[in-house]
Amino acid sequence: MARNTQTQLRNEMIYSVFVRNYSEAGNFAGVTADLQRIKDLGTDILWLLPINPIGEVNRKGTLGSPYAIKDYRGINPEYGTLADFKALTDRAHELGMKVMLDIVYNHTSPDSVLATEHPEWFYHDADGQLTNKVGDWSDVKDLDYGHHELWQYQSTHSCIGASLWTVTVVMLRH
């Protein structure tokens, strides 16, 4: 635990949820329907693993890894809509829980919006192809934060776009 972690947070229980595998429905509504039970376990913070769309190139398995982000500005359509996500966060807040999003800033899928729009912001191999530092992570390409323009992009384009940014800011305030 970091020394500067707020004292209150040191004693709060975090419950991690992978939306796709959490319920039979595999969507936000399935999680929302179970929030009372999650709260009754003593949960203070609901931690959602990445909820962004998943890349299709070099996918691991048929569904892919939630850590192979295709678009920082979107929500995985398999999980539902922005309204469904907002309903989940609103219900969690009604129950007194905070919601924390797992946002991947290290890499994206090879077919990500960012790789298409700004391939120069990625690490490249000797042949000039996008690459990563972990050989068996074939479904992702690593971002190179030596490009300061990337910092600005991430601070303004992440958190699933402006419409979700409002939801995220509200979550952080609760």
Contact map, one row per residue, 1 for C-alpha under 8 A:
111010000100000000000000000000000000000000000000000000000000000000000000000000000000000000000000000000000000000000000000000000000000000000000000000000000000000000000000000000
111110000000000000000000000000000000000000000000000000000000000000000000000000000000000000000000000000000000000000000000000000000000000000000000000000000000000000000000000000
111110000000000000000000000000000000000000000000000000000000000000000000000000000000000000000000000000000000000000000000000000000000000000000000000000000000000000000000000000
011111000000000000000000000000000000000000000000000000000000000000000000000000000000000000000000000000000000000000000000000000000000000000000000000000000000000000000000000000
111111101100000000000000000000000000000000000000000000000000000000000000000000000000000000000000000000000000000000000000000000000000000000000000000000000000000000000000000000
000111111100000000000000000000000000000000000000000000000000000000000000000000000000000000000000000000000000000000000000000000000000000000000000000000000000000000000000000000
000011111110000000000000000000000000000000000000000000000000000000000000000000000000000000000000000000000000000000000000000000000000000000000000000000000000000000000000000000
000001111111000000000000000000000000000000000000000000000000000000000000000000000000000000000000000000000000000000000000000000000000000000000000000000000000000000000000000000
000011111111000000000000000000000000000000000000000000000000000000000000000000000000000000000000000000000000000000000000000000000000000000000000000000000000000000000000000000
100011111111000000000000000000000000000000000000000000000000000000000000000000000000000000000000000000000000000000000000000000000000000000000000000000000000000000000000000000
000000111111100000000000000000000000000000000000000000000000000000000000000000000000000000000000000000000000000000000000000000000000000000000000000000000000000000000000000000
000000011111110000000000000000000000000000111000000000000000000000000000000000000000000000000000000000000000000000000000000000000000000000000000000000000000000000000000000000
000000000011111000000000000000000000000001111000000000000000000000000000000000000000000000000000000000000000000000000000000000000000000000000000000000000000000000000000000000
000000000001111100000000000000000000000000111110000000000000000000000000000000000000000000000000000000000000000000000000000000000000000000000000000000000000000000000000000000
000000000000111110000000000000000000010000111110000000000000000000000000000000000000000000000000000000000000000000000000000000000000000000000000000000000000000000000000000000
000000000000011111000000000000000000000000000111100000000000000000000000000000000000000000000000000000000000000000000000000000000000000000000000000000000000000000000000000000
000000000000001111100100000000000000000000000111100000000000000000000000000000000000000000000000000000000000000000000000000000000000000000000000000000000000000000000000000000
000000000000000111111100000000000000000000000001110000000000000000000000000000000000000000000000000000000000000000000000000000000000000000000000000000000000000000000000000000
000000000000000011111110011100100000000000000001101000000000000000000000000000100000000000000000000000000000000000000000000000000000000000000000000000000000000000000000000000
000000000000000001111110111000000000000000000000000000000000000000000000000001100000000000000000000000000000000000000000000000000000000000000000000000000000000000000000000000
000000000000000001111111010000000000000000000000000000000000000000000000000000000000000000000000000000000000000000000000000000000000000000000000000000000000000000000000000000
000000000000000011111111010001100000000000000000000000000000000000000000000000000000000000000000000000000000000000000000000000000000000000000000000000000000000000000000000000
000000000000000000111111111001100000000000000000000000000000000000000000000000000000000000000000000000000000000000000000000000000000000000000000000000000000000000000000000000
000000000000000000001111110001000000000000000000000000000000000000000000000000000000000000000000000000000000000000000000000000000000000000000000000000000000000000000000000000
000000000000000000010011111011000000000000000000000000000000000000000000000000000000000000000000000000000000000000000000000000000000000000000000000000000000000000000000000000
000000000000000000111111111101000000000000000000000000000000000000000000000001100000000000000000000000000000000000000000000000000000000000000000000000000000000000000000000000
000000000000000000110010111111100000000000000000000000000000000000000000000001110000000000000000000000000000000000000000000000000000000000000000000000000000000000000000000000
000000000000000000100000011111110000000000000000000000000000000000000000000000110001100100000000000000000000000000000000000000000000000000000000000000000000000000000000000000
000000000000000000000000101111111000000000000000000000000000000000000000000000010001000100000000000000000000000000000000000000000000000000000000000000000000000000000000000000
000000000000000000000111111111111100000000000000000000000000000000000000000000000000000000000000000000000000000000000000000000000000000000000000000000000000000000000000000000
000000000000000000100110001111111110000000000000000000000000000000000000000000000000000100000000000000000000000000000000000000000000000000000000000000000000000000000000000000
000000000000000000000000000111111110000000000000000000000000000000000000000000000000001100110000000000000000000000000000000000000000000000000000000000000000000000000000000000
000000000000000000000000000011111111000000000000000000000000000000000000000000000000000000000000000000000000000000000000000000000000000000000000000000000000000000000000000000
000000000000000000000000000001111111110000000000000000000000000000000000000000000000000000000000000000000000000000000000000000000000000000000000000000000000000000000000000000
000000000000000000000000000000111111111000000000000000000000000000000000000000000000000000110000000000000000000000000000000000000000000000000000000000000000000000000000000000
000000000000000000000000000000001111111100000000000000000000000000000000000000000000000000000010000000000000000000000000000000000000000000000000000000000000000000000000000000
000000000000000000000000000000000111111110000000000000000000000000000000000000000000000000000000000000000000000000000000000000000000000000000000000000000000000000000000000000
000000000000001000000000000000000111111111100000000000000000000000000000000000000000000000000000000000000000000000000000000000000000000000000000000000000000000000000000000000
000000000000000000000000000000000011111111110000000000000000000000000000000000000000000000000010100000000000000000000000000000000000000000000000000000000000000000000000000000
000000000000000000000000000000000001111111100000000000000000000000000000000000000000000000000000000000000000000000000000000000000000000000000000000000000000000000000000000000
000000000000000000000000000000000000111111100000000000000000000000000000000000000000000000000000000000000000000000000000000000000000000000000000000000000000000000000000000000
000000000000100000000000000000000000011111110000000000000000000000000000000000000000000000000000000000000000000000000000000000000000000000000000000000000000000000000000000000
000000000001111000000000000000000000011111111100000000000000000000000000000000000000000000000000100000000000000000000000000000000000000000000000000000000000000000000000000000
000000000001111000000000000000000000001001111100000000000000000000000000000000000000000000000001110000000000000000000000000000000000000000000000000000000000000000000000000000
000000000001111000000000000000000000000000111110000000000000000000000000000000000000000000000000111100000000000000000000000000000000000000000000000000000000000000000000000000
000000000000011110000000000000000000000000111111000000000000000000000000000000000000000000010000111100000000000000000000000000000000000000000000000000000000000000000000000000
000000000000011110000000000000000000000000001111100000000000000000000000000000000000000000000000001111000000000000000000000000000000000000000000000000000000000000000000000000
000000000000000111100000000000000000000000000111111000000000000000000000000000000000000000000000001111000000000000000000000000000000000000000000000000000000000000000000000000
000000000000000111100000000000000000000000000011111000000000000001000000000000000000000000000000000011100000000000000000000000000000000000000000000000000000000000000000000000
000000000000000001000000000000000000000000000001111100000000000001100000000000000000000000000000000011110000000000000000000000000000000000000000000000000000000000000000000000
000000000000000000100000000000000000000000000001111110000000000001000000001100100000000000000000000010000000000000000000000000000000000000000000000000000000000000000000000000
000000000000000000000000000000000000000000000000011111000000000001001111111100000000000000000000000000000000000000000000000000000000000000000000000000000000000100000000000000
000000000000000000000000000000000000000000000000001111100000000001001111011110000000000000000000000000000000000000000000000000000000000000000000000000000000000000000000000000
000000000000000000000000000000000000000000000000000111110000000111111110000100000000000000000000000000000000100000000000000000000000000000000000000000000000000000000000000000
000000000000000000000000000000000000000000000000000011111010000100011100000000000000000000000000000000000000111100000000000000000000000000100000000000000000000000000000000000
000000000000000000000000000000000000000000000000000001111110000100000000000000000000000000000000000000000000101000000000000000000000000000000000000000000000000000000000000000
000000000000000000000000000000000000000000000000000000111110000000000000000000000000000000000000000000000000111000000000000000000000000000100000000000000000000000000000000000
000000000000000000000000000000000000000000000000000000011111000000000000000000000000000000000000000000000000010000000000000000000000000001100000000000000000000000000000000000
000000000000000000000000000000000000000000000000000000111111111110000000000000000000000000000000000000000000000000000000000000000000000001100000000000000000000000000000000000
000000000000000000000000000000000000000000000000000000000111111110000000000000000000000000000000000000000000000000000000000000000000000000100000000000000000000000000000000000
000000000000000000000000000000000000000000000000000000000011111100000000000000000000000000000000000000000000000000000000000000000000000000000000000000000000000000000000000000
000000000000000000000000000000000000000000000000000000000011111100000000000000000000000000000000000000000000000000000000000000000000000000000000000000000000000000000000000000
000000000000000000000000000000000000000000000000000000000011111110000000000000000000000000000000000000000000000000000000000000000000000000000000000000000000000000000000000000
000000000000000000000000000000000000000000000000000001110011111111010000000000000000000000000000000000000000000000000000000000000000000000000000000000000000000000000000000000
000000000000000000000000000000000000000000000000000001000011001111110000000000000000000000000000000000000000000000000000000000000000000000100000000000000000000000000000000000
000000000000000000000000000000000000000000000000111111000000000111111000000000000000000000000000000000000000000000000000000000000000000000000000000000000000000000000000000000
000000000000000000000000000000000000000000000000010001000000000011111000000000000000000000000000000000010001000000000000000000000000000000000000000000000000000000000000000000
000000000000000000000000000000000000000000000000000001100000000111111100000000000000000000000000000000000011100000000000000000000000000000110000000000000000000000000000000000
000000000000000000000000000000000000000000000000000111100000000001111111000000000000000000000000000000010011100100000000000000000000000000000000000000000000000000000000000000
000000000000000000000000000000000000000000000000000111100000000000011111000000000000000000000000000000000001111111000000000000000000000000000000000000000000000000000000000000
000000000000000000000000000000000000000000000000000111000000000000001111110000000000000000000000000000000000000111000000000000000000000000000000000000000000000100000000000000
000000000000000000000000000000000000000000000000000110000000000000001111110000000000000000000000000000000000000000000000000000000000000000000000000000000000111110000000000000
000000000000000000000000000000000000000000000000000100000000000000000011111000000000000000000000000000000000000000000000000000000000000000000000000000000000111111000000000000
000000000000000000000000000000000000000000000000000110000000000000000011111100000000000000000000000000000000000000000000000000000000000000000000000000000000000110000000000000
000000000000000000000000000000000000000000000000001110000000000000000000111110111100000000000000000000000000000000000000000000000000000000000000000000000000000100000000000000
000000000000000000000000000000000000000000000000001111000000000000000000011111110000000000000000000000000000000000000000000000000000000000000000000000000000000000000000000000
000000000000000000000000000000000000000000000000000010000000000000000000001111111000000000000000000000000000000000000000000000000000000000000000000000000000000000000000000000
000000000000000000010000011000000000000000000000000000000000000000000000000111110000000000000000000000000000000000000000000000000000000000000000000000000000000000000000000000
000000000000000000110000011100000000000000000000001000000000000000000000001111111000000000000000000000000000000000000000000000000000000000000000000000000000000000000000000000
000000000000000000000000001110000000000000000000000000000000000000000000001111111111100000000000000000000000000000000000000000000000000000000000000000000000000000000000000000
000000000000000000000000000000000000000000000000000000000000000000000000001010111111100000000000000000000000000000000000000000000000000000000000000000000000000000000000000000
000000000000000000000000000000000000000000000000000000000000000000000000001000011111110000000000000000000000000000000000000000000000000000000000000000000000000000010000000000
000000000000000000000000000000000000000000000000000000000000000000000000000000011111111000000000000000000000000000000000000000000000000000000000000000000000000000000000000000
000000000000000000000000000110000000000000000000000000000000000000000000000000011111111100000000000000000000000000000000000000000000000000000000000000000000000000000000000000
000000000000000000000000000100000000000000000000000000000000000000000000000000011111111110000000000000000000000000000000000000000000000000000000000000000000000000000000000000
000000000000000000000000000000000000000000000000000000000000000000000000000000000111111111000000000000000000000000000000000000000000000000000000000000000000000000000010000000
000000000000000000000000000000010000000000000000000000000000000000000000000000000011111111100000000000000000000000000000000000000000000000000000000000000000000000000000000000
000000000000000000000000000110110000000000000000000000000000000000000000000000000001111111110000000000000000000000000000000000000000000000000000000000000000000000000000000000
000000000000000000000000000000000000000000000000000000000000000000000000000000000000111111111000001000000000000000000000000000000000000000000000000000000000000000000000001000
000000000000000000000000000000000000000000000000000000000000000000000000000000000000011111111100000000000000000000000000000000000000000000000000000000000000000000000000000000
000000000000000000000000000000010010000000000000000000000000000000000000000000000000001111111110000000000000000000000000000000000000000000000000000000000000000000000000000000
000000000000000000000000000000010010000000000100000000000000000000000000000000000000000111111111111000000000000000000000000000000000000000000000000000000000000000000000000000
000000000000000000000000000000000000000000000000000000000000000000000000000000000000000011111111111000000000000000000000000000000000000000000000000000000000000000000000001001
000000000000000000000000000000000000000000000000000000000000000000000000000000000000000001111111100000000000000000000000000000000000000000000000000000000000000000000000000000
000000000000000000000000000000000001001000000000000000000000000000000000000000000000000000111111100000000000000000000000000000000000000000000000000000000000000000000000000000
000000000000000000000000000000000000000000010000000000000000000000000000000000000000000000011111110000000000000000000000000000000000000000000000000000000000000000000000000000
000000000000000000000000000000000000001000111100000000000000000000000000000000000000000000011111111000000000000000000000000000000000000000000000000000000000000000000000000000
000000000000000000000000000000000000000000011100000000000000000000000000000000000000000000011001111100000000000000000000000000000000000000000000000000000000000000000000001101
000000000000000000000000000000000000000000001111000000000000000000000000000000000000000010011000111110000000000000000000000000000000000000000000000000000000000000000000001100
000000000000000000000000000000000000000000001111000000000000000000000000000000000000000000000000011111000000000000000000000000000000000000000000000000000000000000000000001100
000000000000000000000000000000000000000000000011111000000000000000000000000000000000000000000000001111100000000000000000000000000000000000000000000000000000000000000000000000
000000000000000000000000000000000000000000000011110000000000000000000000000000000000000000000000000111110000000000000000000000000000000000000000000000000000000000000000000000
000000000000000000000000000000000000000000000000110000000000000000000000000000000000000000000000000011111000000000000000000000000000000000000000000000000000001000000000000000
000000000000000000000000000000000000000000000000010000000000000000101000000000000000000000000000000001111111000000000000000000000000000000000000000000000000000000000000000000
000000000000000000000000000000000000000000000000000000000000000000000000000000000000000000000000000000111111000000000000000000000000000000000010000000000100000000000000000000
000000000000000000000000000000000000000000000000000000000000000000000000000000000000000000000000000000011111000000000000000000000000000000000110000000000000000000000000000000
000000000000000000000000000000000000000000000000000000000000000000011000000000000000000000000000000000011111100000000000000000000000000000011110000000000000000000000000000000
000000000000000000000000000000000000000000000000000000000000000000111100000000000000000000000000000000011111110101100000000000000000000000011110000000000000000000000000000000
000000000000000000000000000000000000000000000000000001111000000000011100000000000000000000000000000000000011111100100000000000000000000000111000000000000000000000000000000000
000000000000000000000000000000000000000000000000000000101100000000000100000000000000000000000000000000000001111100100000000000000100000000111000000000000000000000000000000000
000000000000000000000000000000000000000000000000000000111000000000000100000000000000000000000000000000000000111110110000000000000000000000000000000000000000000000000000000000
000000000000000000000000000000000000000000000000000000100000000000001110000000000000000000000000000000000001111111110000000000000000000000000000000000000000000000000000000000
000000000000000000000000000000000000000000000000000000000000000000000110000000000000000000000000000000000000001111111000000000000000000000000000000000000000000000000000000000
000000000000000000000000000000000000000000000000000000000000000000000110000000000000000000000000000000000001000111111110000000000000000000000000000000000000000000000000000000
000000000000000000000000000000000000000000000000000000000000000000000000000000000000000000000000000000000001111111111110110000000000000000000000000000000000000000000000000000
000000000000000000000000000000000000000000000000000000000000000000000000000000000000000000000000000000000000001111111110000000000000000000000000000000000000000000000000000000
000000000000000000000000000000000000000000000000000000000000000000000000000000000000000000000000000000000000000011111110000000000000000000000000000000000000000000000000000000
000000000000000000000000000000000000000000000000000000000000000000000000000000000000000000000000000000000000000001111111110000000000000000000000000000000000000000000000000000
000000000000000000000000000000000000000000000000000000000000000000000000000000000000000000000000000000000000000001111111110000000100000000000000000000000000000000000000000000
000000000000000000000000000000000000000000000000000000000000000000000000000000000000000000000000000000000000000000000111111000000000000000000000000000000000000000000000000000
000000000000000000000000000000000000000000000000000000000000000000000000000000000000000000000000000000000000000000100111111000000000000000000011101001000000000000000000000000
000000000000000000000000000000000000000000000000000000000000000000000000000000000000000000000000000000000000000000100111111100000110000000001111000000000000000000000000000000
000000000000000000000000000000000000000000000000000000000000000000000000000000000000000000000000000000000000000000000001111110000111000000001111000000000000000000000000000000
000000000000000000000000000000000000000000000000000000000000000000000000000000000000000000000000000000000000000000000000011111111111000000000000000000000000000000000000000000
000000000000000000000000000000000000000000000000000000000000000000000000000000000000000000000000000000000000000000000000001111111110000000000000000000000000000000000000000000
000000000000000000000000000000000000000000000000000000000000000000000000000000000000000000000000000000000000000000000000000111111000000000000000000000000000000000000000000000
000000000000000000000000000000000000000000000000000000000000000000000000000000000000000000000000000000000000000000000000000111111000000000000000000000000000000000000000000000
000000000000000000000000000000000000000000000000000000000000000000000000000000000000000000000000000000000000000000000000000111111100000000000000000000000000000000000000000000
000000000000000000000000000000000000000000000000000000000000000000000000000000000000000000000000000000000000000000000000000111111110000000000000000000000000000000000000000000
000000000000000000000000000000000000000000000000000000000000000000000000000000000000000000000000000000000000010000000010011110011111000000001100000000000000000000000000000000
000000000000000000000000000000000000000000000000000000000000000000000000000000000000000000000000000000000000000000000000011110001111100000011100000000000000000000000000000000
000000000000000000000000000000000000000000000000000000000000000000000000000000000000000000000000000000000000000000000000001100000111111010011100000000000000000000000000000000
000000000000000000000000000000000000000000000000000000000000000000000000000000000000000000000000000000000000000000000000000000000011111000000100000000000000000000000000000000
000000000000000000000000000000000000000000000000000000000000000000000000000000000000000000000000000000000000000000000000000000000001111110000000000000000000000000000000000000
000000000000000000000000000000000000000000000000000000000000000000000000000000000000000000000000000000000000000000000000000000000001111111000000000000000000000000000000000000
000000000000000000000000000000000000000000000000000000000000000000000000000000000000000000000000000000000000000000000000000000000000011111000000000000000000000000000000000000
000000000000000000000000000000000000000000000000000000000000000000000000000000000000000000000000000000000000000000000000000000000001011111110000000000000000000000000000000000
000000000000000000000000000000000000000000000000000000000110000000000000000000000000000000000000000000000000000000000000000000000000001111111000000000000000000000000000000000
000000000000000000000000000000000000000000000000000000101111000010010000000000000000000000000000000000000000110000000000000000000000000011111000000000000000000000000000000000
000000000000000000000000000000000000000000000000000000000000000000010000000000000000000000000000000000000011110000000000000000000011000011111100000000000000000000000000000000
000000000000000000000000000000000000000000000000000000000000000000000000000000000000000000000000000000000011110000000000011000000111000001111110000000000000000000000000000000
000000000000000000000000000000000000000000000000000000000000000000000000000000000000000000000000000000000111000000000000011000000111100000011111000000000000000000000000000000
000000000000000000000000000000000000000000000000000000000000000000000000000000000000000000000000000000001111000000000000111000000000000000001111100000000000000000000000000000
000000000000000000000000000000000000000000000000000000000000000000000000000000000000000000000000000000000000000000000000111000000000000000000111111000000000000000000000000000
000000000000000000000000000000000000000000000000000000000000000000000000000000000000000000000000000000000000000000000000100000000000000000000011111101100000000000000000000000
000000000000000000000000000000000000000000000000000000000000000000000000000000000000000000000000000000000000000000000000000000000000000000000001111100000000000000000000000000
000000000000000000000000000000000000000000000000000000000000000000000000000000000000000000000000000000000000000000000000100000000000000000000001111111100000000000000000000000
000000000000000000000000000000000000000000000000000000000000000000000000000000000000000000000000000000000000000000000000000000000000000000000000111111110000000000000000000000
000000000000000000000000000000000000000000000000000000000000000000000000000000000000000000000000000000000000000000000000000000000000000000000000001111111000000000000000000000
000000000000000000000000000000000000000000000000000000000000000000000000000000000000000000000000000000000000000000000000100000000000000000000000101111111100000000000000000000
000000000000000000000000000000000000000000000000000000000000000000000000000000000000000000000000000000000000000000000000000000000000000000000000101111111110000000000000000000
000000000000000000000000000000000000000000000000000000000000000000000000000000000000000000000000000000000000000000000000000000000000000000000000000111111111000000000000000000
000000000000000000000000000000000000000000000000000000000000000000000000000000000000000000000000000000000000000000000000000000000000000000000000000011111111110000000000000000
000000000000000000000000000000000000000000000000000000000000000000000000000000000000000000000000000000001000000000000000000000000000000000000000000001111111110000000000000000
000000000000000000000000000000000000000000000000000000000000000000000000000000000000000000000000000000000000000000000000000000000000000000000000000000111111110000000000000000
000000000000000000000000000000000000000000000000000000000000000000000000000000000000000000000000000000000000000000000000000000000000000000000000000000011111110010000000000000
000000000000000000000000000000000000000000000000000000000000000000000001100000000000000000000000000000000000000000000000000000000000000000000000000000001111111111000000000000
000000000000000000000000000000000000000000000000000000000000000000000001100000000000000000000000000000000000000000000000000000000000000000000000000000001111111110000000000000
000000000000000000000000000000000000000000000000000000000000000000000001100000000000000000000000000000100000000000000000000000000000000000000000000000000000111111011001000000
000000000000000000000000000000000000000000000000000100000000000000000011111000000000000000000000000000000000000000000000000000000000000000000000000000000000111111111000000000
000000000000000000000000000000000000000000000000000000000000000000000001110000000000000000000000000000000000000000000000000000000000000000000000000000000001111111111000000000
000000000000000000000000000000000000000000000000000000000000000000000000100000000000000000000000000000000000000000000000000000000000000000000000000000000000101111111100000000
000000000000000000000000000000000000000000000000000000000000000000000000000000000000000000000000000000000000000000000000000000000000000000000000000000000000000111111110000000
000000000000000000000000000000000000000000000000000000000000000000000000000000000100000000000000000000000000000000000000000000000000000000000000000000000000001111111111000000
000000000000000000000000000000000000000000000000000000000000000000000000000000000000000000000000000000000000000000000000000000000000000000000000000000000000001111111111100000
000000000000000000000000000000000000000000000000000000000000000000000000000000000000000000000000000000000000000000000000000000000000000000000000000000000000000001111111110000
000000000000000000000000000000000000000000000000000000000000000000000000000000000000010000000000000000000000000000000000000000000000000000000000000000000000000000111111111000
000000000000000000000000000000000000000000000000000000000000000000000000000000000000000000000000000000000000000000000000000000000000000000000000000000000000001000011111111100
000000000000000000000000000000000000000000000000000000000000000000000000000000000000000000000000000000000000000000000000000000000000000000000000000000000000000000001111111110
000000000000000000000000000000000000000000000000000000000000000000000000000000000000000000000000000000000000000000000000000000000000000000000000000000000000000000000111111111
000000000000000000000000000000000000000000000000000000000000000000000000000000000000000010001000011100000000000000000000000000000000000000000000000000000000000000000011111111
000000000000000000000000000000000000000000000000000000000000000000000000000000000000000000000000011100000000000000000000000000000000000000000000000000000000000000000001111111
000000000000000000000000000000000000000000000000000000000000000000000000000000000000000000000000000000000000000000000000000000000000000000000000000000000000000000000000111111
000000000000000000000000000000000000000000000000000000000000000000000000000000000000000000001000010000000000000000000000000000000000000000000000000000000000000000000000011111
